[in-house]
Amino acid sequence: MSRRIPKAPAVFAALGDETRLSILVRLSQGRRSSISQLTEGTKLTRQAVTKHLLVLEKAGVVHRTRAGRECVFEFDPRPLTAARSYLDQISQQWDAALDRLKSYVEQPSGFRAAR
């Protein structure tokens, strides 16, 4: 692979959990939110939301800042864009490999090596 994305595995792991994904969807709507705000309307405790936010923060898809006595979290799309680029690269490699296989299989039988 010509280009490695060092954070891609952490991003994929972070998004692999339904709760973290739902938290990220809420944050991706453009509003910075506190842990209390992210807990509202869910069955999650503040501690559970905090643990999920730490995983998302470690993956780089959210950032925290202080607002008075509270921490607020906001979405950062850059790691997702990089992970998407990584997936696009892998997809292109697979497409090229499948095209080569198709060309080989569709060759007239006289051009294939004898078995």
Residue, then its C-alpha position, 0 to 999 in steps of 0.5 A: m500500500s503506497r499510503r498508510i493512514p496511521k489513525a485509520p484503525a483507531v477511527f474504524a474501531a471508534l466508529g464500530d460501536e453503536t453508542r459512539l457512532s450515535i454520539l458522533v452523529r449528534l456532534s456532527q450536527g454542528r453544535r459543541s456539546s457538554i457531557s450533560q447535553l450528550t447524556e440528555g435523552t439517552k439511557l446512558t450515564r455521564q460516566a458511560v458517555t465520558k468513556h465513549l468520548l475519550v475513545l472518540e477523542k483518542a481517534g481524533v474525531v472529537h476535540r474537547t475545550r473548556a467552557g467555564r467549569e464544563c468540557v465541551f466536545e466538538f466533531d472534527p471530520r478530518p480523521l474521517t476524511a483521511a479514513r475515507s481516502y484510505l478506503d478509496q485507495i483500497s477499493q481502487q486496488w481491489d478494482a484493479a485486481l479484479d479487472r486483471l483477473k477478468s482480463y485473464v479469465e476472458q482471454p482466448s484459451g490459446f493464450r493461457a498457460a497449459r495446465 
